[in-house]
Amino acid sequence: MSDDESSKTSDSKLKWVASVSMPLPPHLLLHPSDNPSHLYVGELLSDINYGEWLVDFTDSLIAKNKLCFVDGSLPPAQSPAETEALRQCNMMVKG
């Protein structure tokens, strides 16, 4: 194997190891008990309770570190592992 081929193989292995061993950012972590219908909001949204509902909904997202999924501050994924975690968290928030 030439030095160039060996270098390419080493580089790809390092990228794989880095993507596997790098911890995910907090906004991409899911607790085992999380499920799509588990965002706590005290009451159903109606015409007269939007303000209270919004506070409950926002607090629930903040507690789960998922507010960035709805407020536009979600940073782009940096690796394939982050892309998959982002997809899972997005489905959790969307319900």
Distance bins in CASP14 RR format, pairs under 12 A and 6 or more apart:
PFRMAT RR
TARGET T0000
AUTHOR 0000-0000-0000
RMODE 2
METHOD distances of the structure
MODEL  1
1 7 0 0 0 0 1 0 0 0 0 0 0
1 8 0 0 0 0 1 0 0 0 0 0 0
1 9 1 0 0 1 0 0 0 0 0 0 0
1 10 0 0 0 0 0 1 0 0 0 0 0
2 8 0 0 0 0 1 0 0 0 0 0 0
2 9 0 0 0 0 0 1 0 0 0 0 0
3 9 0 0 0 0 0 1 0 0 0 0 0
3 10 0 0 0 0 0 1 0 0 0 0 0
4 10 0 0 0 0 0 1 0 0 0 0 0
4 11 0 0 0 0 0 1 0 0 0 0 0
5 11 0 0 0 0 0 1 0 0 0 0 0
5 12 0 0 0 0 0 1 0 0 0 0 0
6 12 0 0 0 0 0 1 0 0 0 0 0
6 13 0 0 0 0 0 1 0 0 0 0 0
7 13 0 0 0 0 0 1 0 0 0 0 0
7 14 0 0 0 0 0 1 0 0 0 0 0
8 14 0 0 0 0 0 1 0 0 0 0 0
8 15 0 0 0 0 0 1 0 0 0 0 0
9 15 0 0 0 0 0 1 0 0 0 0 0
9 16 0 0 0 0 0 1 0 0 0 0 0
10 16 0 0 0 0 0 1 0 0 0 0 0
10 17 0 0 0 0 0 1 0 0 0 0 0
11 17 0 0 0 0 0 1 0 0 0 0 0
11 18 0 0 0 0 0 1 0 0 0 0 0
12 18 0 0 0 0 0 1 0 0 0 0 0
12 19 0 0 0 0 0 1 0 0 0 0 0
13 19 0 0 0 0 0 1 0 0 0 0 0
13 20 0 0 0 0 0 1 0 0 0 0 0
13 21 0 0 0 0 0 1 0 0 0 0 0
14 20 0 0 0 0 0 1 0 0 0 0 0
14 21 0 0 0 0 0 1 0 0 0 0 0
14 22 0 0 0 0 0 1 0 0 0 0 0
15 21 0 0 0 0 0 1 0 0 0 0 0
15 22 0 0 0 0 0 1 0 0 0 0 0
15 78 0 0 0 0 0 1 0 0 0 0 0
15 79 0 0 0 0 1 0 0 0 0 0 0
15 80 0 0 0 0 1 0 0 0 0 0 0
15 81 0 0 0 0 0 1 0 0 0 0 0
16 22 0 0 0 0 0 1 0 0 0 0 0
16 79 0 0 0 0 0 1 0 0 0 0 0
16 80 0 0 0 0 1 0 0 0 0 0 0
16 81 0 0 0 0 0 1 0 0 0 0 0
17 79 0 0 0 0 0 1 0 0 0 0 0
17 81 0 0 0 0 0 1 0 0 0 0 0
18 78 0 0 0 0 0 1 0 0 0 0 0
18 79 1 0 0 1 0 0 0 0 0 0 0
18 80 0 0 0 0 0 1 0 0 0 0 0
18 81 0 0 0 0 1 0 0 0 0 0 0
18 82 0 0 0 0 0 1 0 0 0 0 0
19 77 0 0 0 0 0 1 0 0 0 0 0
19 78 0 0 0 0 1 0 0 0 0 0 0
19 79 1 0 1 0 0 0 0 0 0 0 0
19 80 1 0 0 1 0 0 0 0 0 0 0
19 81 1 0 1 0 0 0 0 0 0 0 0
19 82 0 0 0 0 1 0 0 0 0 0 0
19 83 0 0 0 0 0 1 0 0 0 0 0
19 84 0 0 0 0 0 1 0 0 0 0 0
19 85 0 0 0 0 0 1 0 0 0 0 0
20 79 0 0 0 0 1 0 0 0 0 0 0
20 80 0 0 0 0 1 0 0 0 0 0 0
20 81 1 0 0 1 0 0 0 0 0 0 0
20 82 0 0 0 0 0 1 0 0 0 0 0
20 84 0 0 0 0 0 1 0 0 0 0 0
21 79 0 0 0 0 0 1 0 0 0 0 0
21 81 0 0 0 0 1 0 0 0 0 0 0
22 28 0 0 0 0 0 1 0 0 0 0 0
22 77 0 0 0 0 0 1 0 0 0 0 0
22 78 0 0 0 0 1 0 0 0 0 0 0
22 79 1 0 0 1 0 0 0 0 0 0 0
22 80 0 0 0 0 0 1 0 0 0 0 0
22 81 1 0 0 1 0 0 0 0 0 0 0
22 82 0 0 0 0 1 0 0 0 0 0 0
22 85 0 0 0 0 0 1 0 0 0 0 0
23 29 0 0 0 0 1 0 0 0 0 0 0
23 78 0 0 0 0 0 1 0 0 0 0 0
23 79 0 0 0 0 0 1 0 0 0 0 0
23 81 0 0 0 0 1 0 0 0 0 0 0
23 82 0 0 0 0 0 1 0 0 0 0 0
23 85 0 0 0 0 0 1 0 0 0 0 0
24 30 0 0 0 0 1 0 0 0 0 0 0
24 65 0 0 0 0 0 1 0 0 0 0 0
24 77 0 0 0 0 1 0 0 0 0 0 0
24 78 0 0 0 0 1 0 0 0 0 0 0
24 79 0 0 0 0 1 0 0 0 0 0 0
24 80 0 0 0 0 0 1 0 0 0 0 0
24 81 1 0 0 1 0 0 0 0 0 0 0
24 82 1 0 0 1 0 0 0 0 0 0 0
24 83 0 0 0 0 0 1 0 0 0 0 0
24 84 0 0 0 0 1 0 0 0 0 0 0
24 85 1 0 1 0 0 0 0 0 0 0 0
24 86 0 0 0 0 1 0 0 0 0 0 0
24 88 0 0 0 0 0 1 0 0 0 0 0
24 89 0 0 0 0 1 0 0 0 0 0 0
25 65 0 0 0 0 1 0 0 0 0 0 0
25 66 0 0 0 0 0 1 0 0 0 0 0
25 68 0 0 0 0 1 0 0 0 0 0 0
25 74 0 0 0 0 0 1 0 0 0 0 0
25 75 1 0 0 1 0 0 0 0 0 0 0
25 76 0 0 0 0 0 1 0 0 0 0 0
25 77 0 0 0 0 1 0 0 0 0 0 0
25 78 0 0 0 0 1 0 0 0 0 0 0
25 79 0 0 0 0 0 1 0 0 0 0 0
25 81 0 0 0 0 0 1 0 0 0 0 0
25 82 1 0 0 1 0 0 0 0 0 0 0
25 85 0 0 0 0 1 0 0 0 0 0 0
25 86 0 0 0 0 1 0 0 0 0 0 0
25 89 0 0 0 0 0 1 0 0 0 0 0
26 62 0 0 0 0 0 1 0 0 0 0 0
26 64 0 0 0 0 0 1 0 0 0 0 0
26 65 1 0 1 0 0 0 0 0 0 0 0
26 66 0 0 0 0 1 0 0 0 0 0 0
26 67 0 0 0 0 0 1 0 0 0 0 0
26 68 0 0 0 0 1 0 0 0 0 0 0
26 75 0 0 0 0 0 1 0 0 0 0 0
26 85 0 0 0 0 0 1 0 0 0 0 0
26 89 0 0 0 0 0 1 0 0 0 0 0
27 61 0 0 0 0 0 1 0 0 0 0 0
27 62 0 0 0 0 0 1 0 0 0 0 0
27 64 0 0 0 0 1 0 0 0 0 0 0
27 65 1 0 1 0 0 0 0 0 0 0 0
27 66 1 0 0 1 0 0 0 0 0 0 0
27 67 0 0 0 0 1 0 0 0 0 0 0
27 68 1 0 1 0 0 0 0 0 0 0 0
27 69 1 0 0 1 0 0 0 0 0 0 0
27 70 0 0 0 0 0 1 0 0 0 0 0
27 71 0 0 0 0 0 1 0 0 0 0 0
27 72 0 0 0 0 0 1 0 0 0 0 0
27 73 0 0 0 0 1 0 0 0 0 0 0
27 74 1 0 0 1 0 0 0 0 0 0 0
27 75 0 0 0 0 1 0 0 0 0 0 0
27 77 0 0 0 0 0 1 0 0 0 0 0
27 82 0 0 0 0 0 1 0 0 0 0 0
27 85 0 0 0 0 1 0 0 0 0 0 0
27 86 0 0 0 0 1 0 0 0 0 0 0
27 88 0 0 0 0 0 1 0 0 0 0 0
27 89 1 0 0 1 0 0 0 0 0 0 0
27 90 0 0 0 0 0 1 0 0 0 0 0
27 92 0 0 0 0 0 1 0 0 0 0 0
27 93 0 0 0 0 0 1 0 0 0 0 0
28 64 0 0 0 0 0 1 0 0 0 0 0
28 65 0 0 0 0 1 0 0 0 0 0 0
28 66 0 0 0 0 1 0 0 0 0 0 0
28 68 0 0 0 0 1 0 0 0 0 0 0
28 69 0 0 0 0 0 1 0 0 0 0 0
28 74 0 0 0 0 1 0 0 0 0 0 0
28 75 0 0 0 0 1 0 0 0 0 0 0
28 76 0 0 0 0 0 1 0 0 0 0 0
28 77 0 0 0 0 1 0 0 0 0 0 0
28 78 0 0 0 0 0 1 0 0 0 0 0
28 79 0 0 0 0 0 1 0 0 0 0 0
28 81 0 0 0 0 1 0 0 0 0 0 0
28 82 1 0 0 1 0 0 0 0 0 0 0
28 83 0 0 0 0 1 0 0 0 0 0 0
28 84 0 0 0 0 1 0 0 0 0 0 0
28 85 1 1 0 0 0 0 0 0 0 0 0
28 86 1 0 1 0 0 0 0 0 0 0 0
28 87 0 0 0 0 1 0 0 0 0 0 0
28 88 0 0 0 0 1 0 0 0 0 0 0
28 89 1 0 1 0 0 0 0 0 0 0 0
28 90 0 0 0 0 1 0 0 0 0 0 0
28 92 0 0 0 0 0 1 0 0 0 0 0
28 93 0 0 0 0 0 1 0 0 0 0 0
29 64 0 0 0 0 1 0 0 0 0 0 0
29 65 1 0 0 1 0 0 0 0 0 0 0
29 66 0 0 0 0 1 0 0 0 0 0 0
29 81 0 0 0 0 0 1 0 0 0 0 0
29 82 0 0 0 0 0 1 0 0 0 0 0
29 85 1 0 0 1 0 0 0 0 0 0 0
29 86 0 0 0 0 0 1 0 0 0 0 0
29 88 0 0 0 0 0 1 0 0 0 0 0
29 89 0 0 0 0 1 0 0 0 0 0 0
29 92 0 0 0 0 0 1 0 0 0 0 0
30 36 0 0 0 0 0 1 0 0 0 0 0
30 38 0 0 0 0 0 1 0 0 0 0 0
30 64 0 0 0 0 1 0 0 0 0 0 0
30 65 0 0 0 0 1 0 0 0 0 0 0
30 66 0 0 0 0 1 0 0 0 0 0 0
30 84 0 0 0 0 0 1 0 0 0 0 0
30 85 1 0 0 1 0 0 0 0 0 0 0
30 86 0 0 0 0 0 1 0 0 0 0 0
30 87 0 0 0 0 0 1 0 0 0 0 0
30 88 1 0 0 1 0 0 0 0 0 0 0
30 89 1 0 0 1 0 0 0 0 0 0 0
30 90 0 0 0 0 0 1 0 0 0 0 0
30 91 0 0 0 0 0 1 0 0 0 0 0
30 92 1 0 0 1 0 0 0 0 0 0 0
30 93 0 0 0 0 0 1 0 0 0 0 0
31 38 0 0 0 0 1 0 0 0 0 0 0
31 63 0 0 0 0 0 1 0 0 0 0 0
31 64 1 0 0 1 0 0 0 0 0 0 0
31 65 0 0 0 0 0 1 0 0 0 0 0
31 66 0 0 0 0 0 1 0 0 0 0 0
31 89 0 0 0 0 0 1 0 0 0 0 0
31 92 0 0 0 0 0 1 0 0 0 0 0
32 38 0 0 0 0 0 1 0 0 0 0 0
33 64 0 0 0 0 0 1 0 0 0 0 0
33 92 0 0 0 0 0 1 0 0 0 0 0
34 40 0 0 0 0 0 1 0 0 0 0 0
34 60 0 0 0 0 0 1 0 0 0 0 0
34 63 0 0 0 0 0 1 0 0 0 0 0
34 64 1 0 0 1 0 0 0 0 0 0 0
34 65 0 0 0 0 0 1 0 0 0 0 0
34 66 0 0 0 0 1 0 0 0 0 0 0
34 88 0 0 0 0 1 0 0 0 0 0 0
34 89 0 0 0 0 1 0 0 0 0 0 0
34 91 0 0 0 0 0 1 0 0 0 0 0
34 92 1 0 1 0 0 0 0 0 0 0 0
34 93 0 0 0 0 1 0 0 0 0 0 0
34 95 0 0 0 0 0 1 0 0 0 0 0
35 64 0 0 0 0 0 1 0 0 0 0 0
35 88 0 0 0 0 0 1 0 0 0 0 0
35 91 0 0 0 0 0 1 0 0 0 0 0
35 92 1 0 0 1 0 0 0 0 0 0 0
35 93 0 0 0 0 0 1 0 0 0 0 0
35 95 0 0 0 0 1 0 0 0 0 0 0
36 64 0 0 0 0 0 1 0 0 0 0 0
36 66 0 0 0 0 0 1 0 0 0 0 0
36 88 0 0 0 0 0 1 0 0 0 0 0
36 89 0 0 0 0 0 1 0 0 0 0 0
36 90 0 0 0 0 0 1 0 0 0 0 0
36 91 1 0 0 1 0 0 0 0 0 0 0
36 92 1 0 1 0 0 0 0 0 0 0 0
36 93 0 0 0 0 1 0 0 0 0 0 0
36 94 1 0 0 1 0 0 0 0 0 0 0
36 95 1 1 0 0 0 0 0 0 0 0 0
37 60 0 0 0 0 0 1 0 0 0 0 0
37 91 0 0 0 0 0 1 0 0 0 0 0
37 92 0 0 0 0 1 0 0 0 0 0 0
37 93 0 0 0 0 0 1 0 0 0 0 0
37 94 0 0 0 0 0 1 0 0 0 0 0
37 95 1 0 0 1 0 0 0 0 0 0 0
38 60 0 0 0 0 1 0 0 0 0 0 0
38 61 0 0 0 0 0 1 0 0 0 0 0
38 63 0 0 0 0 0 1 0 0 0 0 0
38 64 0 0 0 0 1 0 0 0 0 0 0
38 66 0 0 0 0 0 1 0 0 0 0 0
38 92 0 0 0 0 1 0 0 0 0 0 0
38 93 0 0 0 0 0 1 0 0 0 0 0
38 95 0 0 0 0 1 0 0 0 0 0 0
39 53 0 0 0 0 0 1 0 0 0 0 0
39 56 0 0 0 0 1 0 0 0 0 0 0
39 57 1 0 0 1 0 0 0 0 0 0 0
39 58 0 0 0 0 0 1 0 0 0 0 0
39 59 0 0 0 0 1 0 0 0 0 0 0
39 60 1 0 1 0 0 0 0 0 0 0 0
39 61 1 0 0 1 0 0 0 0 0 0 0
39 62 0 0 0 0 0 1 0 0 0 0 0
39 63 0 0 0 0 1 0 0 0 0 0 0
39 64 1 0 0 1 0 0 0 0 0 0 0
39 66 0 0 0 0 1 0 0 0 0 0 0
39 67 0 0 0 0 0 1 0 0 0 0 0
39 69 0 0 0 0 0 1 0 0 0 0 0
39 70 0 0 0 0 0 1 0 0 0 0 0
39 92 0 0 0 0 1 0 0 0 0 0 0
39 93 1 0 0 1 0 0 0 0 0 0 0
39 94 0 0 0 0 0 1 0 0 0 0 0
39 95 0 0 0 0 1 0 0 0 0 0 0
40 53 0 0 0 0 0 1 0 0 0 0 0
40 56 1 0 0 1 0 0 0 0 0 0 0
40 57 0 0 0 0 1 0 0 0 0 0 0
40 58 0 0 0 0 0 1 0 0 0 0 0
40 59 0 0 0 0 1 0 0 0 0 0 0
40 60 1 0 1 0 0 0 0 0 0 0 0
40 61 0 0 0 0 0 1 0 0 0 0 0
40 62 0 0 0 0 0 1 0 0 0 0 0
40 63 0 0 0 0 1 0 0 0 0 0 0
40 64 0 0 0 0 1 0 0 0 0 0 0
41 49 0 0 0 0 0 1 0 0 0 0 0
41 50 0 0 0 0 0 1 0 0 0 0 0
41 51 0 0 0 0 0 1 0 0 0 0 0
41 52 0 0 0 0 1 0 0 0 0 0 0
41 53 1 0 0 1 0 0 0 0 0 0 0
41 54 0 0 0 0 1 0 0 0 0 0 0
41 55 0 0 0 0 1 0 0 0 0 0 0
41 56 1 0 1 0 0 0 0 0 0 0 0
41 57 1 0 1 0 0 0 0 0 0 0 0
41 58 0 0 0 0 1 0 0 0 0 0 0
41 59 0 0 0 0 1 0 0 0 0 0 0
41 60 1 0 0 1 0 0 0 0 0 0 0
41 61 0 0 0 0 1 0 0 0 0 0 0
41 63 0 0 0 0 0 1 0 0 0 0 0
42 49 0 0 0 0 1 0 0 0 0 0 0
42 52 0 0 0 0 1 0 0 0 0 0 0
42 53 1 0 0 1 0 0 0 0 0 0 0
42 54 0 0 0 0 0 1 0 0 0 0 0
42 55 0 0 0 0 1 0 0 0 0 0 0
42 56 1 0 1 0 0 0 0 0 0 0 0
42 57 0 0 0 0 1 0 0 0 0 0 0
42 59 0 0 0 0 1 0 0 0 0 0 0
42 60 0 0 0 0 1 0 0 0 0 0 0
43 49 1 0 0 1 0 0 0 0 0 0 0
43 50 0 0 0 0 0 1 0 0 0 0 0
43 51 0 0 0 0 0 1 0 0 0 0 0
43 52 1 0 0 1 0 0 0 0 0 0 0
43 53 1 0 0 1 0 0 0 0 0 0 0
43 54 0 0 0 0 0 1 0 0 0 0 0
43 55 0 0 0 0 0 1 0 0 0 0 0
43 56 1 0 0 1 0 0 0 0 0 0 0
43 57 0 0 0 0 0 1 0 0 0 0 0
44 50 0 0 0 0 0 1 0 0 0 0 0
44 52 0 0 0 0 0 1 0 0 0 0 0
44 53 1 0 0 1 0 0 0 0 0 0 0
44 56 0 0 0 0 0 1 0 0 0 0 0
44 57 0 0 0 0 0 1 0 0 0 0 0
45 51 0 0 0 0 1 0 0 0 0 0 0
45 52 0 0 0 0 1 0 0 0 0 0 0
45 53 1 0 1 0 0 0 0 0 0 0 0
45 54 0 0 0 0 1 0 0 0 0 0 0
45 55 0 0 0 0 0 1 0 0 0 0 0
45 56 0 0 0 0 1 0 0 0 0 0 0
45 57 0 0 0 0 1 0 0 0 0 0 0
46 52 0 0 0 0 1 0 0 0 0 0 0
46 53 1 0 0 1 0 0 0 0 0 0 0
47 53 0 0 0 0 0 1 0 0 0 0 0
49 55 0 0 0 0 0 1 0 0 0 0 0
49 56 0 0 0 0 1 0 0 0 0 0 0
49 57 0 0 0 0 0 1 0 0 0 0 0
50 56 0 0 0 0 0 1 0 0 0 0 0
50 57 0 0 0 0 0 1 0 0 0 0 0
50 58 0 0 0 0 0 1 0 0 0 0 0
51 57 0 0 0 0 1 0 0 0 0 0 0
51 58 0 0 0 0 1 0 0 0 0 0 0
51 59 0 0 0 0 0 1 0 0 0 0 0
52 58 0 0 0 0 0 1 0 0 0 0 0
52 59 0 0 0 0 0 1 0 0 0 0 0
53 59 0 0 0 0 0 1 0 0 0 0 0
53 60 0 0 0 0 0 1 0 0 0 0 0
54 60 0 0 0 0 0 1 0 0 0 0 0
54 61 0 0 0 0 0 1 0 0 0 0 0
54 70 0 0 0 0 0 1 0 0 0 0 0
54 71 0 0 0 0 0 1 0 0 0 0 0
55 61 0 0 0 0 0 1 0 0 0 0 0
55 62 0 0 0 0 0 1 0 0 0 0 0
56 62 0 0 0 0 0 1 0 0 0 0 0
56 63 0 0 0 0 0 1 0 0 0 0 0
57 63 0 0 0 0 0 1 0 0 0 0 0
57 64 0 0 0 0 0 1 0 0 0 0 0
57 66 0 0 0 0 0 1 0 0 0 0 0
57 67 0 0 0 0 1 0 0 0 0 0 0
57 70 0 0 0 0 1 0 0 0 0 0 0
57 71 0 0 0 0 0 1 0 0 0 0 0
57 93 0 0 0 0 0 1 0 0 0 0 0
58 64 0 0 0 0 0 1 0 0 0 0 0
58 66 0 0 0 0 0 1 0 0 0 0 0
58 67 1 0 0 1 0 0 0 0 0 0 0
58 69 0 0 0 0 0 1 0 0 0 0 0
58 70 0 0 0 0 1 0 0 0 0 0 0
58 71 0 0 0 0 1 0 0 0 0 0 0
59 66 0 0 0 0 0 1 0 0 0 0 0
59 67 0 0 0 0 1 0 0 0 0 0 0
60 66 0 0 0 0 1 0 0 0 0 0 0
60 67 0 0 0 0 1 0 0 0 0 0 0
60 70 0 0 0 0 0 1 0 0 0 0 0
60 92 0 0 0 0 0 1 0 0 0 0 0
60 93 0 0 0 0 0 1 0 0 0 0 0
61 67 1 0 1 0 0 0 0 0 0 0 0
61 68 0 0 0 0 1 0 0 0 0 0 0
61 69 1 0 0 1 0 0 0 0 0 0 0
61 70 1 0 0 1 0 0 0 0 0 0 0
61 71 0 0 0 0 1 0 0 0 0 0 0
61 73 0 0 0 0 0 1 0 0 0 0 0
61 74 0 0 0 0 0 1 0 0 0 0 0
61 89 0 0 0 0 0 1 0 0 0 0 0
61 92 0 0 0 0 0 1 0 0 0 0 0
61 93 1 0 0 1 0 0 0 0 0 0 0
61 94 0 0 0 0 0 1 0 0 0 0 0
62 68 0 0 0 0 1 0 0 0 0 0 0
62 69 0 0 0 0 0 1 0 0 0 0 0
62 70 0 0 0 0 0 1 0 0 0 0 0
62 71 0 0 0 0 0 1 0 0 0 0 0
64 70 0 0 0 0 0 1 0 0 0 0 0
64 89 0 0 0 0 1 0 0 0 0 0 0
64 92 0 0 0 0 1 0 0 0 0 0 0
64 93 0 0 0 0 1 0 0 0 0 0 0
65 73 0 0 0 0 0 1 0 0 0 0 0
65 74 0 0 0 0 0 1 0 0 0 0 0
65 89 0 0 0 0 1 0 0 0 0 0 0
65 92 0 0 0 0 0 1 0 0 0 0 0
65 93 0 0 0 0 0 1 0 0 0 0 0
66 72 0 0 0 0 0 1 0 0 0 0 0
66 73 0 0 0 0 0 1 0 0 0 0 0
66 74 0 0 0 0 1 0 0 0 0 0 0
66 85 0 0 0 0 0 1 0 0 0 0 0
66 86 0 0 0 0 0 1 0 0 0 0 0
66 88 0 0 0 0 0 1 0 0 0 0 0
66 89 1 0 0 1 0 0 0 0 0 0 0
66 90 0 0 0 0 1 0 0 0 0 0 0
66 91 0 0 0 0 0 1 0 0 0 0 0
66 92 1 0 0 1 0 0 0 0 0 0 0
66 93 1 0 1 0 0 0 0 0 0 0 0
66 94 0 0 0 0 0 1 0 0 0 0 0
66 95 0 0 0 0 0 1 0 0 0 0 0
67 73 1 0 0 1 0 0 0 0 0 0 0
67 74 0 0 0 0 1 0 0 0 0 0 0
67 89 0 0 0 0 0 1 0 0 0 0 0
67 93 0 0 0 0 1 0 0 0 0 0 0
68 74 1 0 1 0 0 0 0 0 0 0 0
68 75 1 0 0 1 0 0 0 0 0 0 0
68 76 0 0 0 0 0 1 0 0 0 0 0
68 86 0 0 0 0 0 1 0 0 0 0 0
68 89 0 0 0 0 1 0 0 0 0 0 0
68 90 0 0 0 0 0 1 0 0 0 0 0
68 93 0 0 0 0 1 0 0 0 0 0 0
69 75 0 0 0 0 0 1 0 0 0 0 0
69 85 0 0 0 0 0 1 0 0 0 0 0
69 86 0 0 0 0 1 0 0 0 0 0 0
69 87 0 0 0 0 0 1 0 0 0 0 0
69 88 0 0 0 0 0 1 0 0 0 0 0
69 89 1 0 0 1 0 0 0 0 0 0 0
69 90 1 0 0 1 0 0 0 0 0 0 0
69 91 0 0 0 0 0 1 0 0 0 0 0
69 92 0 0 0 0 1 0 0 0 0 0 0
69 93 1 0 1 0 0 0 0 0 0 0 0
69 94 0 0 0 0 1 0 0 0 0 0 0
69 95 0 0 0 0 0 1 0 0 0 0 0
70 89 0 0 0 0 0 1 0 0 0 0 0
70 90 0 0 0 0 0 1 0 0 0 0 0
70 93 1 0 0 1 0 0 0 0 0 0 0
70 94 0 0 0 0 1 0 0 0 0 0 0
70 95 0 0 0 0 0 1 0 0 0 0 0
71 93 0 0 0 0 0 1 0 0 0 0 0
74 82 0 0 0 0 0 1 0 0 0 0 0
74 85 0 0 0 0 0 1 0 0 0 0 0
74 86 1 0 0 1 0 0 0 0 0 0 0
74 89 0 0 0 0 1 0 0 0 0 0 0
74 90 0 0 0 0 1 0 0 0 0 0 0
74 93 0 0 0 0 0 1 0 0 0 0 0
75 82 0 0 0 0 1 0 0 0 0 0 0
75 86 0 0 0 0 1 0 0 0 0 0 0
76 82 0 0 0 0 1 0 0 0 0 0 0
76 83 0 0 0 0 1 0 0 0 0 0 0
76 86 0 0 0 0 1 0 0 0 0 0 0
77 83 1 0 1 0 0 0 0 0 0 0 0
77 84 0 0 0 0 1 0 0 0 0 0 0
77 85 1 0 0 1 0 0 0 0 0 0 0
77 86 1 0 1 0 0 0 0 0 0 0 0
77 87 0 0 0 0 1 0 0 0 0 0 0
77 88 0 0 0 0 0 1 0 0 0 0 0
77 89 0 0 0 0 0 1 0 0 0 0 0
77 90 0 0 0 0 0 1 0 0 0 0 0
78 85 0 0 0 0 0 1 0 0 0 0 0
78 86 0 0 0 0 0 1 0 0 0 0 0
79 85 0 0 0 0 1 0 0 0 0 0 0
79 86 0 0 0 0 0 1 0 0 0 0 0
80 86 0 0 0 0 0 1 0 0 0 0 0
80 87 0 0 0 0 0 1 0 0 0 0 0
81 87 0 0 0 0 0 1 0 0 0 0 0
81 88 0 0 0 0 0 1 0 0 0 0 0
82 88 0 0 0 0 0 1 0 0 0 0 0
82 89 0 0 0 0 0 1 0 0 0 0 0
82 90 0 0 0 0 0 1 0 0 0 0 0
83 89 0 0 0 0 0 1 0 0 0 0 0
83 90 0 0 0 0 0 1 0 0 0 0 0
84 90 0 0 0 0 0 1 0 0 0 0 0
84 91 0 0 0 0 0 1 0 0 0 0 0
85 91 0 0 0 0 0 1 0 0 0 0 0
85 92 0 0 0 0 0 1 0 0 0 0 0
86 92 0 0 0 0 0 1 0 0 0 0 0
86 93 0 0 0 0 0 1 0 0 0 0 0
87 93 0 0 0 0 0 1 0 0 0 0 0
87 94 0 0 0 0 0 1 0 0 0 0 0
88 94 0 0 0 0 0 1 0 0 0 0 0
88 95 0 0 0 0 0 1 0 0 0 0 0
89 95 0 0 0 0 0 1 0 0 0 0 0
END
